[in-house]
Amino acid sequence: STNVTNSSLCDDINECGTNISYCQQICTNTIGSFVCNCIPGFSTNLTNPSICDDIDECKSNASNCEQVCTNTNGSFVCSCYPGFSHNVTNPSFCDDINECATNTSNCQQNCTNTIGSFLCSCYPSFSINVTNSSLCADIDECGTNTSNCQQICTNTIGGFVCSCDPGF
């Protein structure tokens, strides 16, 4: 535009200040023009440089998420599979949760931690309950003929007792 005090001079128009630029995010005035830029997490649209497109950090592997990456507008969020929790010093990584040590397994007798999960098991003379794998059921050694009792077998919780018929 023409300088108001000296008509032979031209003044730069600040396209950013007058909203002529149509920059979606950041407008930087230059002599005779302007430049559009984007905030971190966005990139300049290839066909319209005034528009900023979200960068999918999950697809570009820029997130460094160890397990699950969810893209958000301008950023991303790391999360963990069930049985894992965020690493305390680096939330991009996931640590196994020891369900046995934290008493979240609900195992009635034995608990063995596995990567991302746990397994319940039972003491000798017990078996995993068929309807609830956290519980243990007594094995009836007498009913299954595994007691090797010669005459009388009496099942007990966690075992059995052999005895003899009267007169023996």
Secondary structure, 3 states (H helix, E strand, C coil): CECCCCCCCECCCCCCCCCCCCCCCEEEEECCEEEEECCCCEEECCCCCCCEEECCCCCCCCCCCCCEEEEECCEEEEECCCCEEECCCCCCCEEECCCCCCCCCCCCCEEEEECCEEEEECCCCEEECCCCCCCEEECCCCCCCCCCCCCEEEEECCEEEEECCCCC
